[in-house]
Amino acid sequence: MRILIAVHGNERAGWAQDAAAVLARSAGNVVRALVVLDLPTAAFTSLAPWGRRAHGAALRGWREQEEERTRGSLRSLLESLASDVEVVRVRASPCGAGQTIAERARAWPADLVVMGAHAAGRLERAVLGAVHETVVRLAPCPVLVVAPRGGRATGVQVAGPAPAA
């Protein structure tokens, strides 16, 4: 079985340990960790050298913030999984992290996508949507959404396309 573990940095804290515990029970799988950096594309309108430097510094700062947000989850996963895990880092497409994860699951091709539930509140999810909801909707395979026991939504949810008859 080919398992794609998606890390996008907006997951609830603690999901990685629960995901690793679930995955540890199934040996013999090929596991790939996909780290998706959702970097904003800021408009650049200045021709002045100081403006270009400021723009470059802002982009570097955003990248560092995204790397930091994903680092903890990735470290927990790698420490908890006994098997070799290939780590792939990608930048989210303009359509968002959810669509990027679904596209990568299709291209690899993954048999299962494992990811954490989005940590956003109800209002933010209503306006912007949640990454895991987009992946569940677009992925070509089942999606295992892990919410840590300490969060509001608890347990594991599996969603995906209906099996072929």
URCORWO-V80021 format. One record per residue. N is the residue number from 1. OMEGA is omega in degrees with one decimal (* if undefined). D_LAST is the distance of its C-alpha to the last C-alpha in Angstrom with 1 decimal. Layout:
# URCORWO-V80021
n,omega,d_last
N,OMEGA,D_LAST
N,OMEGA,D_LAST
This chain:
# URCORWO-V80021
n,omega,d_last
1,179.7,20.0
2,-175.0,21.5
3,176.8,22.8
4,176.9,24.6
5,-176.2,27.2
6,177.3,28.4
7,-178.2,32.0
8,173.4,33.4
9,179.2,36.5
10,-178.7,35.9
11,173.4,34.1
12,-179.4,35.7
13,175.0,38.1
14,-177.2,37.0
15,-174.3,33.2
16,179.4,33.5
17,179.1,34.8
18,178.2,32.0
19,179.6,29.3
20,178.8,31.2
21,178.2,31.3
22,-177.2,27.6
23,-178.7,27.1
24,-178.1,29.9
25,-176.9,28.0
26,-178.0,25.5
27,175.5,27.4
28,179.8,26.5
29,172.0,24.8
30,-174.2,25.9
31,176.2,27.2
32,175.0,28.5
33,178.9,30.5
34,178.7,30.5
35,-177.4,33.6
36,177.3,33.6
37,-177.9,37.1
38,-176.3,37.2
39,178.2,40.5
40,174.4,42.0
41,-177.4,43.3
42,177.2,46.8
43,179.6,48.7
44,-175.7,51.7
45,-175.4,54.7
46,174.1,57.8
47,-179.3,59.6
48,-179.9,62.1
49,-179.9,61.8
50,177.9,61.8
51,177.8,58.9
52,178.4,56.9
53,179.4,57.7
54,178.7,56.8
55,178.4,53.4
56,178.5,52.7
57,178.8,53.7
58,178.7,51.4
59,177.1,48.4
60,178.2,49.3
61,177.8,49.6
62,179.8,46.2
63,178.3,44.6
64,177.5,46.5
65,179.2,45.3
66,178.5,41.7
67,180.0,42.1
68,-179.4,43.8
69,-178.5,41.1
70,-173.4,38.4
71,-177.1,40.7
72,179.4,40.7
73,-179.3,36.9
74,179.3,36.6
75,179.3,39.5
76,179.2,38.0
77,-176.6,34.7
78,178.3,36.4
79,-174.9,38.9
80,-178.4,36.3
81,-178.6,33.8
82,-175.9,35.1
83,175.8,33.0
84,-179.0,33.9
85,173.8,32.5
86,179.5,32.8
87,179.1,34.1
88,177.6,33.5
89,178.4,35.5
90,174.3,34.7
91,-179.4,36.2
92,176.1,34.0
93,177.5,33.5
94,179.2,35.4
95,175.3,32.2
96,-177.2,32.3
97,-178.8,31.2
98,179.4,27.7
99,177.8,26.8
100,179.2,28.4
101,179.8,26.3
102,178.6,23.0
103,179.4,24.3
104,176.9,25.4
105,178.6,22.1
106,-175.9,20.4
107,-172.7,23.3
108,-8.3,23.6
109,-178.8,20.3
110,173.5,19.9
111,-178.9,17.1
112,172.9,18.8
113,177.6,21.6
114,179.9,24.3
115,178.7,27.0
116,176.4,29.6
117,-179.5,29.8
118,-176.4,32.2
119,-176.8,35.7
120,176.3,36.7
121,-177.1,38.0
122,-178.5,36.6
123,179.9,38.8
124,178.5,38.1
125,179.7,34.3
126,-177.7,34.7
127,-173.2,36.8
128,-174.2,35.3
129,179.1,31.8
130,-177.3,30.6
131,-177.0,29.3
132,178.1,26.5
133,177.3,25.3
134,-179.8,25.2
135,178.6,23.2
136,-177.6,20.6
137,-170.7,20.3
138,-173.5,20.3
139,179.7,18.9
140,-176.3,15.9
141,176.4,15.1
142,-179.9,15.8
143,176.7,19.5
144,-179.9,21.8
145,-176.3,24.7
146,173.8,27.7
147,-177.8,30.6
148,-178.1,33.7
149,-178.1,35.0
150,-177.7,38.1
151,178.1,36.5
152,176.3,35.8
153,-175.3,32.1
154,173.0,31.5
155,-174.8,28.8
156,179.6,25.6
157,177.2,22.8
158,178.4,19.3
159,177.9,17.4
160,179.8,14.8
161,178.8,11.9
162,-179.8,8.8
163,178.8,6.4
164,-178.3,3.8
165,*,0.0
